[in-house]
Amino acid sequence: MTSHRPHAGQDGPYAQGAYEPDGTFEAAVEQLADPLNDPLPGQHTSPWFRTDTTQADGEARQTPQTEAQGPVEPPGEWYDPEGYQRDWYGHQGPEAAPASNTVRGTTVTPGPVAPAPVRAAPGPAPVLAVHDPGPGQPAGEVGAVLNDETVALRTTDTRRASQPSRSGAPDPAPEPPPTGGRAERRRAAKGRGGRRGEPRRTVEAGPAVPMSRLEARRAARAAKDSPAVVASRVVGEVFITFGVLMLLFVTYQLWWTNIRADQIAGRETNKIQDDWANGERSPGAFEPGQGFAILHIPKLDVVAPIAEGISKEKVLDRGMIGHYGEGKLKTAMPSAEQGNFAVAGHRNTHGEPFRYINKLKPGDPIVVETQDAYYTYEMASILPQTSPSNVAVIDEVPAGSGFTGPGRYVTLTTCTPEFTSTYRMIVWGKMVDERPRSKGKPDALVG
């Protein structure tokens, strides 16, 4: 092809006199493999891909930079000549060191490059080597090794390598980037601490410094609880203990006493029935605490033994019903021709035989079973609340019962309200039937 000759008076490497007008210029151009891109002998191919080194006969050597070129503006932030050069032509040399390339008068320092199988002389290795023309070799042949990484990835590495540290101190030599795909680069970044180029930080605890004696005493005093804390703990423990004891007491009163009283009352009832079955006769007078009869309240499903006296320990707390038969409170027996048969029993705890006597209605049967007969009474009236000192309710003709004259009556007394002994509740009944045991049970117990 035909090349244009430089005009006379033109500055630069093609100025007048660089090649004589005897056909030397045309001969030099004809020797180039690519006349449009390859440089003339002794010149560089382009200011954008200029290098400071050349390679000849397999050995790298330094070439001086051209001082004729002055500083110019860089092509722009998107353009990275070093990264583009490496991605397009490949890495140069196993120990590539920073080499200054002049791009339009601006010196750009490339980052670290990957090793390539090119023998290099000691000193900074070239980024891109241009061969001098040799025997049998075209001038300007570029020796390069291609790289499979993209331009964008290489450009990012180049910019990071070219940026100085914020502190102004020189950064340590960065590790060579991984040559695999994205997954390998991510694993390498995680292994270095989460970000590429940032080492993993480790905090080492120094040796423990022993405390002095004074410091140890202060620490011991600080660890001790204050008197207020100790007092609060003691008070809390006392309240907790008291609460536990109260819970145990309530459990004993409401649950265990009933179990024990039912057991005792059941044994006493069986004993009385066995004595009657064996024909053992009992006198008309009974000792305190001695059982002599059995009370039946069919509506309330109550079957409890009746013992002499109203002693709390000997009679009432044992689940039995006590007969008012001592001193000024002495009342008649069921077998008497007339009189008031008065008894007492617990409404709560200790068997609580009179727990629900407030539910009795007029006409409900109350049966007293003795060794000789069954005495059936019908409920007549109820006094919901009266003073414990009102003993007139157990008189021969009870006050407030509605009875107007002597007769054969029964009186049931218990405490009220529930779980207290502040007042007394009174229930009265009138005898309606006396049936010998030889004739069998009355109708009230048969149904």
C-alpha positions in Angstrom: 0.0 0.0 0.0 1.1 3.6 -0.4 1.8 5.7 2.7 1.6 9.5 2.9 4.8 11.2 3.3 5.1 13.8 6.0 5.0 17.4 4.9 8.0 19.6 5.1 8.2 21.6 8.3 6.1 19.1 10.2 7.2 18.6 13.8 7.5 15.1 15.4 9.2 11.9 14.4 8.1 12.4 10.8 9.6 15.8 10.5 11.7 16.8 7.5 15.0 15.1 7.7 13.9 12.0 9.7 14.0 10.0 6.5 15.9 11.2 3.4 13.9 11.8 0.2 15.6 8.9 -1.4 12.9 6.3 -0.8 14.0 5.4 2.7 10.6 6.3 4.2 8.7 4.1 1.7 11.1 1.2 2.4 10.6 1.5 6.1 6.8 1.5 5.8 6.9 -1.5 3.4 8.8 -3.6 6.1 5.9 -3.2 8.6 3.5 -6.1 9.1 0.7 -3.7 9.8 1.6 -0.3 8.3 -1.5 1.4 9.9 -0.8 0.2 13.5 2.8 -0.8 13.8 5.3 1.9 14.7 8.2 2.9 12.6 11.5 1.5 13.7 12.6 3.2 16.9 9.1 4.8 17.6 6.1 3.8 19.7 2.9 2.5 18.4 0.5 4.9 20.1 0.6 7.3 23.1 -2.4 5.3 24.6 -0.4 2.1 24.7 3.0 3.5 25.2 5.4 1.5 27.4 8.8 2.3 28.7 10.4 -1.1 27.9 11.1 -3.1 24.8 11.9 -6.7 24.4 14.5 -8.1 22.1 15.9 -11.6 21.7 13.8 -12.9 24.6 15.3 -10.5 27.2 13.6 -7.4 28.7 15.4 -4.1 28.6 14.6 -0.5 29.6 13.9 2.2 27.0 14.0 5.8 27.9 10.8 7.8 27.9 10.2 10.5 25.3 10.5 13.9 26.9 9.0 15.6 24.0 5.5 14.8 25.1 4.0 17.3 27.5 1.2 16.8 30.1 -2.3 16.6 28.6 -5.7 15.9 30.1 -6.5 12.2 30.8 -9.1 10.6 28.5 -11.7 10.3 31.3 -12.7 8.2 34.3 -14.2 5.4 32.3 -10.9 4.8 30.4 -8.2 2.8 32.1 -5.3 2.3 29.8 -3.4 -0.1 32.1 -6.4 -2.3 32.8 -7.4 -2.3 29.1 -3.8 -3.1 28.1 -3.7 -6.1 30.5 -7.0 -7.5 29.5 -6.4 -7.1 25.8 -2.8 -8.1 25.6 -2.4 -10.2 28.8 0.0 -10.0 31.7 3.7 -9.4 31.1 6.4 -11.0 33.3 6.3 -13.0 36.5 7.4 -10.0 38.7 5.5 -7.1 37.2 6.4 -3.9 39.0 4.8 -0.5 38.7 5.9 1.1 35.4 4.9 4.5 34.4 3.0 4.8 31.2 2.4 8.2 29.7 -1.1 8.7 28.3 -1.5 12.1 26.6 1.2 13.4 28.9 -0.3 11.9 32.1 1.6 9.2 33.9 -0.5 6.3 35.1 0.8 3.6 37.3 -0.7 0.2 36.7 -1.6 -2.2 39.4 -0.2 -5.7 40.1 -0.4 -8.1 37.2 -0.5 -11.8 37.1 2.7 -13.8 36.3 3.3 -14.9 32.7 5.9 -17.2 31.3 8.2 -14.4 30.1 11.8 -14.2 31.3 12.6 -10.7 32.6 15.7 -9.0 33.6 16.1 -7.6 37.2 14.3 -4.4 37.9 10.7 -3.2 37.1 9.1 -5.5 34.5 7.3 -4.0 31.6 3.5 -4.0 31.4 3.5 -4.3 27.6 6.7 -5.1 25.7 7.2 -4.1 22.1 9.9 -6.0 20.2 12.6 -4.1 18.3 12.8 -5.4 14.8 15.3 -8.2 14.5 16.5 -10.5 11.9 13.5 -12.2 10.3 11.0 -10.6 12.6 8.6 -7.7 11.8 9.0 -4.5 13.7 6.6 -3.7 16.5 5.4 -7.3 17.2 3.7 -7.4 20.6 4.6 -10.2 22.9 1.6 -10.7 25.2 -0.3 -13.4 27.0 -4.1 -13.2 26.8 -6.2 -13.3 30.0 -9.7 -14.6 30.2 -10.9 -12.0 32.8 -13.1 -9.2 31.7 -12.1 -5.6 31.3 -14.5 -4.4 34.0 -13.0 -6.7 36.6 -9.5 -5.8 35.7 -10.3 -2.1 35.7 -11.7 -2.4 39.3 -8.5 -4.1 40.5 -6.3 -1.5 38.8 -8.2 1.4 40.3 -8.0 -0.1 43.8 -4.3 -0.7 43.5 -3.6 2.8 42.2 -5.5 4.5 45.1 -3.3 5.7 48.0 -4.3 4.9 51.6 -6.2 7.6 53.5 -3.5 7.8 56.2 -0.9 8.6 53.6 1.3 5.6 54.5 2.1 3.2 51.8 -0.3 0.3 51.7 1.1 -3.3 51.9 1.5 -5.1 48.7 -2.0 -6.4 47.7 -2.5 -10.1 47.1 -2.8 -11.2 43.4 -6.5 -11.4 42.4 -8.0 -14.9 41.9 -7.9 -16.1 38.3 -11.1 -18.2 38.4 -14.7 -17.2 38.0 -16.9 -15.0 40.3 -17.5 -17.8 42.8 -13.8 -18.3 43.3 -13.2 -14.5 43.7 -16.0 -14.3 46.3 -14.6 -17.2 48.3 -11.2 -15.5 48.2 -12.7 -12.2 49.4 -14.5 -14.0 52.3 -11.2 -15.6 53.3 -9.6 -12.2 53.5 -12.1 -10.8 55.9 -15.3 -10.1 53.9 -14.0 -7.5 51.5 -11.3 -7.9 49.0 -8.0 -6.3 50.1 -9.1 -6.1 53.8 -7.3 -8.5 56.1 -9.2 -10.2 58.9 -8.8 -8.4 62.1 -8.0 -10.3 65.3 -8.1 -8.9 68.8 -5.7 -10.5 71.2 -6.3 -10.2 75.0 -3.3 -9.1 76.9 -2.1 -10.9 80.1 -4.3 -10.3 83.2 -2.8 -7.8 85.5 -2.9 -8.9 89.1 -4.7 -6.5 91.5 -3.0 -5.0 94.5 -4.1 -5.9 98.0 -6.0 -2.6 98.4 -7.8 -3.1 95.1 -8.7 -6.7 96.1 -10.2 -5.5 99.4 -12.2 -2.8 97.6 -13.5 -5.4 95.1 -14.4 -7.8 97.9 -16.4 -5.0 99.7 -18.1 -4.0 96.5 -19.1 -7.7 96.0 -20.8 -7.9 99.4 -24.5 -7.0 99.7 -25.5 -3.9 101.5 -27.5 -4.2 104.8 -30.7 -3.1 103.0 -30.4 -5.9 100.5 -29.7 -8.4 103.3 -32.7 -7.2 105.3 -35.0 -7.3 102.3 -33.9 -10.9 101.6 -34.6 -11.9 105.2 -38.0 -10.3 105.2 -38.8 -12.0 101.8 -37.7 -15.3 103.1 -39.8 -14.9 106.3 -42.9 -14.0 104.2 -42.3 -16.9 101.9 -42.0 -19.3 104.9 -45.1 -17.8 106.5 -47.0 -18.2 103.2 -45.9 -21.8 102.9 -47.0 -22.5 106.5 -50.4 -20.9 105.9 -50.9 -22.9 102.8 -50.1 -26.1 104.7 -52.4 -25.1 107.5 -55.3 -24.4 105.1 -54.7 -27.7 103.4 -54.7 -29.4 106.7 -57.9 -27.7 107.9 -60.0 -28.1 104.7 -58.8 -31.4 103.5 -56.9 -33.5 106.0 -59.2 -32.9 109.0 -62.2 -34.1 106.9 -60.4 -37.3 106.0 -59.4 -38.0 109.6 -62.9 -37.2 111.0 -64.7 -39.3 108.4 -62.4 -42.2 109.3 -63.1 -41.8 113.0 -66.8 -41.3 112.6 -67.1 -44.3 110.3 -65.4 -46.5 112.8 -67.6 -45.2 115.7 -70.7 -45.9 113.6 -69.6 -49.4 112.9 -68.9 -50.0 116.6 -72.3 -48.8 117.6 -74.1 -51.0 115.1 -71.9 -54.0 116.1 -72.9 -53.5 119.8 -76.5 -53.4 118.9 -76.2 -56.5 116.8 -74.5 -58.4 119.6 -77.4 -57.5 122.0 -75.2 -55.5 124.4 -77.6 -53.3 126.4 -76.5 -49.8 127.3 -77.8 -47.9 130.3 -79.8 -44.7 129.9 -76.8 -42.5 130.9 -73.7 -42.3 128.7 -70.2 -41.2 129.4 -68.9 -38.1 127.6 -67.6 -39.0 124.2 -69.5 -42.3 124.2 -71.6 -42.9 121.1 -75.2 -44.1 121.6 -77.2 -43.2 118.5 -77.0 -42.5 114.7 -78.4 -39.4 113.0 -79.8 -39.7 109.4 -80.6 -36.8 107.1 -81.6 -38.4 103.8 -81.8 -35.2 101.8 -78.2 -34.2 102.7 -76.9 -37.9 102.6 -75.7 -37.5 106.2 -75.1 -40.6 108.4 -73.1 -39.6 111.6 -72.8 -41.0 115.1 -74.2 -39.1 118.1 -72.1 -39.0 121.2 -72.7 -37.7 124.7 -71.4 -34.1 125.3 -70.3 -31.3 123.0 -66.6 -31.5 123.7 -64.7 -30.2 120.8 -61.7 -32.6 121.2 -63.6 -35.7 122.2 -66.7 -35.4 120.1 -67.0 -32.6 117.5 -63.5 -32.7 116.1 -63.8 -36.4 115.6 -66.6 -36.0 113.1 -69.4 -36.9 115.5 -72.5 -35.0 116.6 -72.6 -34.0 120.2 -75.7 -34.2 122.5 -76.4 -31.3 124.9 -76.6 -33.5 128.0 -74.4 -31.8 130.7 -75.0 -29.1 133.2 -77.4 -26.2 132.4 -77.4 -27.2 128.7 -78.8 -30.7 129.4 -81.6 -31.6 127.1 -84.0 -34.6 126.8 -83.3 -37.9 125.0 -85.3 -39.0 122.0 -87.1 -41.7 124.0 -88.5 -39.1 126.5 -92.3 -38.6 126.5 -91.7 -34.9 125.9 -88.8 -32.5 125.6 -86.2 -31.1 123.2 -83.5 -33.4 121.9 -80.7 -30.8 121.0 -77.4 -31.7 119.2 -74.4 -29.7 117.7 -72.0 -30.4 114.9 -69.4 -28.7 112.7 -70.4 -26.9 109.6 -66.9 -26.8 108.1 -63.9 -29.0 108.6 -63.6 -32.1 110.8 -66.1 -34.1 108.8 -68.6 -31.1 108.5 -71.8 -33.1 109.1 -74.0 -30.0 109.3 -72.4 -28.3 106.2 -75.7 -27.9 104.3 -78.4 -27.9 106.9 -79.4 -24.4 105.7 -80.8 -26.2 102.6 -83.4 -28.1 104.6 -87.0 -27.2 103.9 -90.1 -27.7 106.1 -91.2 -31.4 105.9 -87.8 -32.8 105.2 -87.2 -35.9 107.4 -84.6 -36.1 110.2 -84.2 -39.6 111.7 -82.5 -40.5 115.0 -81.7 -44.3 115.2 -81.2 -45.8 118.7 -80.7 -49.3 120.0 -84.5 -49.8 120.4 -86.3 -47.6 117.8 -86.3 -45.1 114.9 -87.5 -41.6 115.8 -88.5 -39.6 112.7 -88.8 -35.8 112.8 -90.0 -33.4 110.2 -88.1 -30.1 109.7 -90.3 -27.2 111.0 -88.4 -24.0 111.0 -84.9 -22.4 110.8 -83.1 -19.5 112.5 -80.4 -18.4 110.1 -78.3 -16.5 112.7 -78.3 -15.9 116.4 -75.8 -15.2 119.2 -73.8 -18.1 120.6 -75.0 -17.1 124.1 -78.7 -17.5 123.1 -79.3 -20.8 125.0 -83.1 -20.3 124.8 -83.1 -22.0 121.4 -82.5 -25.4 123.1 -85.2 -25.0 125.8 -87.9 -27.5 126.3 -90.1 -25.2 124.2 -87.5 -23.5 122.0 -87.7 -19.7 121.7 -88.2 -18.6 118.1 -89.1 -22.0 116.8 -92.8 -21.3 116.5 -93.8 -24.1 118.9 -96.4 -23.0 121.4 -96.4 -25.8 123.9 -94.5 -28.8 125.2 -93.8 -31.6 122.7 -91.2 -33.9 121.3 -88.8 -31.8 119.3 -85.3 -31.9 117.8 -82.8 -29.0 117.5 -79.7 -28.9 115.3 -77.1 -26.1 116.0 -74.0 -25.2 114.0 -71.7 -22.2 113.4 -72.3 -19.6 110.8 -71.1 -18.0 108.5 -69.0 -20.7 107.0 -65.5 -21.1 108.2 -66.2 -18.9 111.2 -67.8 -19.3 114.6 -69.2 -15.8 115.0 -72.9 -16.8 115.1 -75.1 -19.9 115.4 -77.6 -21.3 112.9 -80.6 -23.2 114.4 -82.9 -25.8 112.7 -85.9 -27.2 114.5 -88.0 -30.3 113.9 -91.1 -32.1 115.4 -91.4 -35.8 115.9 -93.9 -37.4 113.6 -93.1 -41.2 114.0 -91.6 -43.6 116.5 -90.8 -47.0 115.1 -89.3 -50.0 117.0 -86.3 -51.6 115.4 -88.2 -54.9 115.3 -90.6 -53.4 112.7 -87.7 -52.4 110.3 -86.6 -49.0 109.0 -89.0 -46.1 108.6 -90.2 -45.0 105.1 -87.7 -42.1 105.2 -84.7 -44.5 105.2 -86.2 -47.1 102.9 -86.6 -45.0 99.7 
